[in-house]
Amino acid sequence: MNSRAPELQPDYGFDGSPWAVAALCLVGVGCLGWGFAHCASPRLGIEISAALLLLCGALLVFLSGSYLYYTKVGKLHRRDRILSMIDWTGAERVLDLGTGRGLLMIGAAKRLTTGTSVGIDIWNAADLHGNTVEPTLMNAEIEGVQDRVEVRDDDARNLSFPDGSFDVVLSNLCLHNIPTPEGREKACREIARVLKPKGTAILADKSGTKAYGAILAREGLTVKHPRTSFDGSLCRMVVAVKN
Protein backbone atom coordinates (compact mmCIF):
# COMPACT_ATOMS: atom_id res chain seq x y z
CA MET A 1 0.00 0.00 0.00
CA ASN A 2 1.32 3.42 -0.94
CA SER A 3 1.22 5.99 1.83
CA ARG A 4 1.07 9.67 1.04
CA ALA A 5 2.45 12.25 3.43
CA PRO A 6 -0.20 14.76 4.48
CA GLU A 7 0.13 18.18 2.90
CA LEU A 8 1.51 20.91 5.08
CA GLN A 9 -1.07 23.32 6.44
CA PRO A 10 -0.42 26.98 7.27
CA ASP A 11 -0.20 27.83 10.96
CA TYR A 12 -1.42 31.33 11.75
CA GLY A 13 -0.41 31.13 15.37
CA PHE A 14 -1.94 31.54 18.80
CA ASP A 15 -2.73 35.11 19.76
CA GLY A 16 -1.27 35.88 23.18
CA SER A 17 -0.18 33.09 25.52
CA PRO A 18 -1.69 29.58 25.31
CA TRP A 19 -0.64 29.01 28.92
CA ALA A 20 -2.68 32.00 30.09
CA VAL A 21 -5.75 30.65 28.29
CA ALA A 22 -5.19 27.17 29.77
CA ALA A 23 -4.89 28.68 33.25
CA LEU A 24 -8.08 30.68 32.71
CA CYS A 25 -9.93 27.54 31.67
CA LEU A 26 -8.61 25.52 34.62
CA VAL A 27 -9.66 28.20 37.10
CA GLY A 28 -13.09 28.28 35.49
CA VAL A 29 -13.45 24.49 35.73
CA GLY A 30 -12.33 24.64 39.35
CA CYS A 31 -14.94 27.31 40.13
CA LEU A 32 -17.64 25.23 38.46
CA GLY A 33 -16.59 22.10 40.35
CA TRP A 34 -16.64 23.81 43.73
CA GLY A 35 -19.91 25.55 42.93
CA PHE A 36 -21.69 22.36 41.88
CA ALA A 37 -20.37 20.55 44.95
CA HIS A 38 -21.75 23.16 47.35
CA CYS A 39 -24.79 24.63 45.56
CA ALA A 40 -27.18 22.45 47.64
CA SER A 41 -25.59 23.41 50.95
CA PRO A 42 -28.11 24.16 53.74
CA ARG A 43 -26.00 27.14 54.77
CA LEU A 44 -27.13 30.30 53.00
CA GLY A 45 -23.67 31.90 52.88
CA ILE A 46 -22.10 28.85 51.24
CA GLU A 47 -25.05 28.53 48.84
CA ILE A 48 -24.61 32.15 47.71
CA SER A 49 -20.85 31.67 47.34
CA ALA A 50 -21.47 28.54 45.28
CA ALA A 51 -23.85 30.40 42.98
CA LEU A 52 -21.31 33.18 42.47
CA LEU A 53 -18.57 30.66 41.72
CA LEU A 54 -20.82 28.92 39.20
CA LEU A 55 -21.35 32.23 37.42
CA CYS A 56 -17.64 33.08 37.50
CA GLY A 57 -16.66 29.60 36.36
CA ALA A 58 -19.12 29.65 33.46
CA LEU A 59 -17.81 33.07 32.39
CA LEU A 60 -14.16 31.97 32.54
CA VAL A 61 -14.83 28.79 30.57
CA PHE A 62 -16.82 30.78 28.00
CA LEU A 63 -14.02 33.34 27.63
CA SER A 64 -11.31 30.71 27.21
CA GLY A 65 -13.47 28.75 24.75
CA SER A 66 -14.21 31.90 22.75
CA TYR A 67 -10.51 32.71 22.65
CA LEU A 68 -9.65 29.25 21.35
CA TYR A 69 -12.41 29.50 18.75
CA TYR A 70 -11.11 32.86 17.53
CA THR A 71 -7.53 31.60 17.34
CA LYS A 72 -8.37 28.54 15.26
CA VAL A 73 -11.53 29.53 13.35
CA GLY A 74 -12.74 33.04 14.03
CA LYS A 75 -9.67 34.83 12.75
CA LEU A 76 -10.08 33.10 9.38
CA HIS A 77 -13.66 34.37 9.15
CA ARG A 78 -12.48 37.85 10.10
CA ARG A 79 -9.79 37.74 7.40
CA ASP A 80 -12.37 36.77 4.80
CA ARG A 81 -14.74 39.50 5.91
CA ILE A 82 -12.03 42.15 5.71
CA LEU A 83 -10.78 41.05 2.30
CA SER A 84 -14.32 40.90 0.90
CA MET A 85 -14.62 44.66 1.44
CA ILE A 86 -12.05 45.38 -1.30
CA ASP A 87 -12.92 45.39 -5.02
CA TRP A 88 -9.77 43.56 -6.11
CA THR A 89 -8.22 43.98 -9.55
CA GLY A 90 -5.20 41.78 -8.78
CA ALA A 91 -2.69 44.58 -9.36
CA GLU A 92 -2.88 46.20 -5.92
CA ARG A 93 0.05 46.94 -3.66
CA VAL A 94 -1.06 45.96 -0.16
CA LEU A 95 0.36 46.69 3.30
CA ASP A 96 -0.48 44.54 6.33
CA LEU A 97 0.41 46.24 9.63
CA GLY A 98 1.42 43.79 12.38
CA THR A 99 1.35 40.84 10.02
CA GLY A 100 2.40 38.21 12.58
CA ARG A 101 2.12 34.83 10.82
CA GLY A 102 0.85 36.60 7.68
CA LEU A 103 -2.88 36.02 7.97
CA LEU A 104 -3.97 39.17 6.10
CA MET A 105 -0.82 39.55 4.03
CA ILE A 106 -1.16 36.03 2.59
CA GLY A 107 -4.93 36.27 2.24
CA ALA A 108 -4.49 39.45 0.19
CA ALA A 109 -1.67 37.92 -1.86
CA LYS A 110 -3.97 35.06 -2.91
CA ARG A 111 -6.20 37.69 -4.55
CA LEU A 112 -3.36 39.27 -6.50
CA THR A 113 -1.90 38.50 -9.90
CA THR A 114 0.63 41.25 -10.65
CA GLY A 115 0.38 43.03 -7.29
CA THR A 116 2.45 42.65 -4.12
CA SER A 117 1.42 42.15 -0.50
CA VAL A 118 3.83 43.55 2.10
CA GLY A 119 3.69 42.54 5.77
CA ILE A 120 5.45 44.46 8.52
CA ASP A 121 5.91 43.64 12.20
CA ILE A 122 8.19 44.28 15.16
CA TRP A 123 7.81 40.56 16.08
CA ASN A 124 6.68 40.93 19.69
CA ALA A 125 6.07 37.46 21.16
CA ALA A 126 3.62 38.93 23.72
CA ASP A 127 1.21 39.69 20.86
CA LEU A 128 1.44 36.31 19.11
CA HIS A 129 2.95 33.15 20.58
CA GLY A 130 6.25 32.32 18.82
CA ASN A 131 6.10 35.51 16.78
CA THR A 132 9.09 35.39 14.43
CA VAL A 133 9.52 35.96 10.70
CA GLU A 134 10.38 32.35 9.80
CA PRO A 135 6.87 30.87 10.29
CA THR A 136 5.44 33.77 8.27
CA LEU A 137 7.67 32.98 5.31
CA MET A 138 6.85 29.28 5.69
CA ASN A 139 3.11 30.03 5.60
CA ALA A 140 3.58 32.07 2.41
CA GLU A 141 5.41 29.15 0.82
CA ILE A 142 2.77 26.63 1.90
CA GLU A 143 0.03 28.87 0.49
CA GLY A 144 1.98 29.25 -2.77
CA VAL A 145 2.27 33.06 -2.68
CA GLN A 146 5.94 33.51 -1.79
CA ASP A 147 6.52 35.35 -5.09
CA ARG A 148 3.81 37.90 -4.26
CA VAL A 149 4.73 38.78 -0.68
CA GLU A 150 7.40 40.80 1.05
CA VAL A 151 8.06 40.77 4.81
CA ARG A 152 9.84 43.60 6.62
CA ASP A 153 10.83 44.66 10.10
CA ASP A 154 9.06 48.00 10.42
CA ASP A 155 7.20 50.08 12.99
CA ALA A 156 3.69 51.31 12.20
CA ARG A 157 4.50 54.63 13.88
CA ASN A 158 7.34 55.35 11.47
CA LEU A 159 6.81 53.52 8.20
CA SER A 160 9.77 53.35 5.86
CA PHE A 161 7.65 53.67 2.69
CA PRO A 162 7.24 56.80 0.53
CA ASP A 163 4.00 58.75 0.42
CA GLY A 164 1.25 57.11 -1.64
CA SER A 165 2.86 53.65 -1.78
CA PHE A 166 -0.19 51.40 -1.26
CA ASP A 167 -3.63 50.83 -2.72
CA VAL A 168 -4.74 48.93 0.38
CA VAL A 169 -3.64 49.06 4.04
CA LEU A 170 -4.90 46.33 6.38
CA SER A 171 -4.50 45.67 10.08
CA ASN A 172 -5.98 43.20 12.57
CA LEU A 173 -5.42 43.48 16.32
CA CYS A 174 -2.30 45.59 15.87
CA LEU A 175 -2.78 49.23 16.81
CA HIS A 176 -4.07 48.61 20.35
CA ASN A 177 -0.64 47.12 21.15
CA ILE A 178 0.96 50.55 20.69
CA PRO A 179 1.18 51.71 24.30
CA THR A 180 0.32 55.41 24.03
CA PRO A 181 -2.48 57.41 22.39
CA GLU A 182 0.18 59.56 20.73
CA GLY A 183 1.78 56.47 19.20
CA ARG A 184 -1.56 55.17 17.90
CA GLU A 185 -2.34 58.58 16.41
CA LYS A 186 1.05 58.62 14.69
CA ALA A 187 0.38 55.16 13.24
CA CYS A 188 -2.99 56.31 11.86
CA ARG A 189 -1.37 59.35 10.29
CA GLU A 190 1.28 57.10 8.73
CA ILE A 191 -1.49 54.93 7.27
CA ALA A 192 -3.05 58.00 5.66
CA ARG A 193 0.36 59.10 4.36
CA VAL A 194 1.28 55.84 2.61
CA LEU A 195 -2.16 55.31 1.03
CA LYS A 196 -2.55 56.23 -2.63
CA PRO A 197 -5.43 58.51 -3.64
CA LYS A 198 -8.60 56.36 -3.75
CA GLY A 199 -6.78 53.79 -1.61
CA THR A 200 -8.60 51.96 1.20
CA ALA A 201 -7.53 51.25 4.78
CA ILE A 202 -9.36 48.64 6.87
CA LEU A 203 -8.42 48.43 10.54
CA ALA A 204 -9.91 45.78 12.84
CA ASP A 205 -9.28 45.94 16.56
CA LYS A 206 -10.84 45.07 19.89
CA SER A 207 -10.99 48.74 20.90
CA GLY A 208 -10.05 52.21 19.70
CA THR A 209 -11.55 52.10 16.22
CA LYS A 210 -13.67 55.22 16.84
CA ALA A 211 -10.49 57.12 17.70
CA TYR A 212 -8.68 55.69 14.66
CA GLY A 213 -11.55 56.81 12.44
CA ALA A 214 -11.51 60.33 13.89
CA ILE A 215 -7.78 60.67 13.20
CA LEU A 216 -8.12 59.38 9.65
CA ALA A 217 -11.04 61.73 9.04
CA ARG A 218 -8.86 64.66 10.18
CA GLU A 219 -6.31 63.48 7.60
CA GLY A 220 -8.96 63.93 4.92
CA LEU A 221 -10.15 60.33 4.49
CA THR A 222 -13.80 59.31 4.19
CA VAL A 223 -14.53 57.05 7.14
CA LYS A 224 -17.22 54.52 7.99
CA HIS A 225 -17.62 51.97 10.77
CA PRO A 226 -19.11 48.60 9.71
CA ARG A 227 -21.26 46.79 12.26
CA THR A 228 -19.54 45.09 15.16
CA SER A 229 -19.48 41.30 14.88
CA PHE A 230 -18.49 38.40 17.15
CA ASP A 231 -16.10 35.80 15.80
CA GLY A 232 -14.74 34.54 19.10
CA SER A 233 -13.83 38.10 20.05
CA LEU A 234 -15.62 41.36 19.39
CA CYS A 235 -14.53 42.74 16.04
CA ARG A 236 -14.74 46.50 15.61
CA MET A 237 -13.69 47.96 12.26
CA VAL A 238 -12.97 51.24 10.61
CA VAL A 239 -12.90 51.55 6.81
CA ALA A 240 -11.29 54.70 5.39
CA VAL A 241 -10.91 55.78 1.75
CA LYS A 242 -8.42 58.42 0.73
CA ASN A 243 -9.99 61.17 -1.37
C-alpha positions as CSV (number, residue, x, y, z in Angstrom):
1,M,0.0,0.0,0.0
2,N,1.3,3.4,-0.9
3,S,1.2,6.0,1.8
4,R,1.1,9.7,1.0
5,A,2.5,12.3,3.4
6,P,-0.2,14.8,4.5
7,E,0.1,18.2,2.9
8,L,1.5,20.9,5.1
9,Q,-1.1,23.3,6.4
10,P,-0.4,27.0,7.3
11,D,-0.2,27.8,11.0
12,Y,-1.4,31.3,11.7
13,G,-0.4,31.1,15.4
14,F,-1.9,31.5,18.8
15,D,-2.7,35.1,19.8
16,G,-1.3,35.9,23.2
17,S,-0.2,33.1,25.5
18,P,-1.7,29.6,25.3
19,W,-0.6,29.0,28.9
20,A,-2.7,32.0,30.1
21,V,-5.8,30.7,28.3
22,A,-5.2,27.2,29.8
23,A,-4.9,28.7,33.2
24,L,-8.1,30.7,32.7
25,C,-9.9,27.5,31.7
26,L,-8.6,25.5,34.6
27,V,-9.7,28.2,37.1
28,G,-13.1,28.3,35.5
29,V,-13.5,24.5,35.7
30,G,-12.3,24.6,39.4
31,C,-14.9,27.3,40.1
32,L,-17.6,25.2,38.5
33,G,-16.6,22.1,40.3
34,W,-16.6,23.8,43.7
35,G,-19.9,25.6,42.9
36,F,-21.7,22.4,41.9
37,A,-20.4,20.5,45.0
38,H,-21.7,23.2,47.3
39,C,-24.8,24.6,45.6
40,A,-27.2,22.4,47.6
41,S,-25.6,23.4,50.9
42,P,-28.1,24.2,53.7
43,R,-26.0,27.1,54.8
44,L,-27.1,30.3,53.0
45,G,-23.7,31.9,52.9
46,I,-22.1,28.9,51.2
47,E,-25.0,28.5,48.8
48,I,-24.6,32.2,47.7
49,S,-20.9,31.7,47.3
50,A,-21.5,28.5,45.3
51,A,-23.8,30.4,43.0
52,L,-21.3,33.2,42.5
53,L,-18.6,30.7,41.7
54,L,-20.8,28.9,39.2
55,L,-21.3,32.2,37.4
56,C,-17.6,33.1,37.5
57,G,-16.7,29.6,36.4
58,A,-19.1,29.6,33.5
59,L,-17.8,33.1,32.4
60,L,-14.2,32.0,32.5
61,V,-14.8,28.8,30.6
62,F,-16.8,30.8,28.0
63,L,-14.0,33.3,27.6
64,S,-11.3,30.7,27.2
65,G,-13.5,28.8,24.7
66,S,-14.2,31.9,22.7
67,Y,-10.5,32.7,22.7
68,L,-9.6,29.3,21.4
69,Y,-12.4,29.5,18.8
70,Y,-11.1,32.9,17.5
71,T,-7.5,31.6,17.3
72,K,-8.4,28.5,15.3
73,V,-11.5,29.5,13.3
74,G,-12.7,33.0,14.0
75,K,-9.7,34.8,12.7
76,L,-10.1,33.1,9.4
77,H,-13.7,34.4,9.1
78,R,-12.5,37.9,10.1
79,R,-9.8,37.7,7.4
80,D,-12.4,36.8,4.8
81,R,-14.7,39.5,5.9
82,I,-12.0,42.2,5.7
83,L,-10.8,41.0,2.3
84,S,-14.3,40.9,0.9
85,M,-14.6,44.7,1.4
86,I,-12.0,45.4,-1.3
87,D,-12.9,45.4,-5.0
88,W,-9.8,43.6,-6.1
89,T,-8.2,44.0,-9.6
90,G,-5.2,41.8,-8.8
91,A,-2.7,44.6,-9.4
92,E,-2.9,46.2,-5.9
93,R,0.0,46.9,-3.7
94,V,-1.1,46.0,-0.2
95,L,0.4,46.7,3.3
96,D,-0.5,44.5,6.3
97,L,0.4,46.2,9.6
98,G,1.4,43.8,12.4
99,T,1.3,40.8,10.0
100,G,2.4,38.2,12.6
101,R,2.1,34.8,10.8
102,G,0.9,36.6,7.7
103,L,-2.9,36.0,8.0
104,L,-4.0,39.2,6.1
105,M,-0.8,39.5,4.0
106,I,-1.2,36.0,2.6
107,G,-4.9,36.3,2.2
108,A,-4.5,39.4,0.2
109,A,-1.7,37.9,-1.9
110,K,-4.0,35.1,-2.9
111,R,-6.2,37.7,-4.6
112,L,-3.4,39.3,-6.5
113,T,-1.9,38.5,-9.9
114,T,0.6,41.3,-10.6
115,G,0.4,43.0,-7.3
116,T,2.4,42.7,-4.1
117,S,1.4,42.2,-0.5
118,V,3.8,43.6,2.1
119,G,3.7,42.5,5.8
120,I,5.4,44.5,8.5
121,D,5.9,43.6,12.2
122,I,8.2,44.3,15.2
123,W,7.8,40.6,16.1
124,N,6.7,40.9,19.7
125,A,6.1,37.5,21.2
126,A,3.6,38.9,23.7
127,D,1.2,39.7,20.9
128,L,1.4,36.3,19.1
129,H,3.0,33.2,20.6
130,G,6.2,32.3,18.8
131,N,6.1,35.5,16.8
132,T,9.1,35.4,14.4
133,V,9.5,36.0,10.7
134,E,10.4,32.4,9.8
135,P,6.9,30.9,10.3
136,T,5.4,33.8,8.3
137,L,7.7,33.0,5.3
138,M,6.9,29.3,5.7
139,N,3.1,30.0,5.6
140,A,3.6,32.1,2.4
141,E,5.4,29.1,0.8
142,I,2.8,26.6,1.9
143,E,0.0,28.9,0.5
144,G,2.0,29.3,-2.8
145,V,2.3,33.1,-2.7
146,Q,5.9,33.5,-1.8
147,D,6.5,35.3,-5.1
148,R,3.8,37.9,-4.3
149,V,4.7,38.8,-0.7
150,E,7.4,40.8,1.0
151,V,8.1,40.8,4.8
152,R,9.8,43.6,6.6
153,D,10.8,44.7,10.1
154,D,9.1,48.0,10.4
155,D,7.2,50.1,13.0
156,A,3.7,51.3,12.2
157,R,4.5,54.6,13.9
158,N,7.3,55.4,11.5
159,L,6.8,53.5,8.2
160,S,9.8,53.3,5.9
161,F,7.7,53.7,2.7
162,P,7.2,56.8,0.5
163,D,4.0,58.7,0.4
164,G,1.3,57.1,-1.6
165,S,2.9,53.6,-1.8
166,F,-0.2,51.4,-1.3
167,D,-3.6,50.8,-2.7
168,V,-4.7,48.9,0.4
169,V,-3.6,49.1,4.0
170,L,-4.9,46.3,6.4
171,S,-4.5,45.7,10.1
172,N,-6.0,43.2,12.6
173,L,-5.4,43.5,16.3
174,C,-2.3,45.6,15.9
175,L,-2.8,49.2,16.8
176,H,-4.1,48.6,20.3
177,N,-0.6,47.1,21.1
178,I,1.0,50.5,20.7
179,P,1.2,51.7,24.3
180,T,0.3,55.4,24.0
181,P,-2.5,57.4,22.4
182,E,0.2,59.6,20.7
183,G,1.8,56.5,19.2
184,R,-1.6,55.2,17.9
185,E,-2.3,58.6,16.4
186,K,1.0,58.6,14.7
187,A,0.4,55.2,13.2
188,C,-3.0,56.3,11.9
189,R,-1.4,59.4,10.3
190,E,1.3,57.1,8.7
191,I,-1.5,54.9,7.3
192,A,-3.0,58.0,5.7
193,R,0.4,59.1,4.4
194,V,1.3,55.8,2.6
195,L,-2.2,55.3,1.0
196,K,-2.6,56.2,-2.6
197,P,-5.4,58.5,-3.6
198,K,-8.6,56.4,-3.7
199,G,-6.8,53.8,-1.6
200,T,-8.6,52.0,1.2
201,A,-7.5,51.2,4.8
202,I,-9.4,48.6,6.9
203,L,-8.4,48.4,10.5
204,A,-9.9,45.8,12.8
205,D,-9.3,45.9,16.6
206,K,-10.8,45.1,19.9
207,S,-11.0,48.7,20.9
208,G,-10.1,52.2,19.7
209,T,-11.6,52.1,16.2
210,K,-13.7,55.2,16.8
211,A,-10.5,57.1,17.7
212,Y,-8.7,55.7,14.7
213,G,-11.5,56.8,12.4
214,A,-11.5,60.3,13.9
215,I,-7.8,60.7,13.2
216,L,-8.1,59.4,9.7
217,A,-11.0,61.7,9.0
218,R,-8.9,64.7,10.2
219,E,-6.3,63.5,7.6
220,G,-9.0,63.9,4.9
221,L,-10.1,60.3,4.5
222,T,-13.8,59.3,4.2
223,V,-14.5,57.0,7.1
224,K,-17.2,54.5,8.0
225,H,-17.6,52.0,10.8
226,P,-19.1,48.6,9.7
227,R,-21.3,46.8,12.3
228,T,-19.5,45.1,15.2
229,S,-19.5,41.3,14.9
230,F,-18.5,38.4,17.1
231,D,-16.1,35.8,15.8
232,G,-14.7,34.5,19.1
233,S,-13.8,38.1,20.0
234,L,-15.6,41.4,19.4
235,C,-14.5,42.7,16.0
236,R,-14.7,46.5,15.6
237,M,-13.7,48.0,12.3
238,V,-13.0,51.2,10.6
239,V,-12.9,51.6,6.8
240,A,-11.3,54.7,5.4
241,V,-10.9,55.8,1.8
242,K,-8.4,58.4,0.7
243,N,-10.0,61.2,-1.4
